[in-house]
Amino acid sequence: MKLKQIDHIGIAVKDLGAAKVFYEQKLGVSVGAEETVGDMRIAFVPVGEVNLELIQPTTEDGVIGNFLSKRGEGVHHIAYEVGNVDQALEELNKKGVRLVDTTSRVGAGGKKVAFLHPKETQGVLTEIVEKKAD
Ligand code: CO
């Protein structure tokens, strides 16, 4: 398994519309199209090679809703690109790394993703992402 690069940084926001206005009008970057993934509204903001992933919960008791009520808005996770998420999970599992997802799931943009357990990663929720074949 090789971490190729940081794919995106997930940021939990209360109001995606307000966050989009801030990034576009104040920071001068373009925000991509919104999409719904499970109980989240998501928009990516490309900044060079890395994206920000703005995430607004659509329910209060989901993962992001809970994060917001406990910690408020802020950085939620870091996502690394790997060649193959399923192979990476198998390898991590063999190494005894605790995982949130033992099998990959479909995340934003229809990409294969999985999360490692934050207790294993010094409190940083870590996602691995597989680039979609073109
Ligand atoms: Co993410």
Boltz pocket constraint, residues with backbone or C-beta under 6 A from the ligand:
constraints:
  - pocket:
      binder: B
      contacts: [[A, 8], [A, 10], [A, 53], [A, 77], [A, 79], [A, 127]]
      max_distance: 6.0
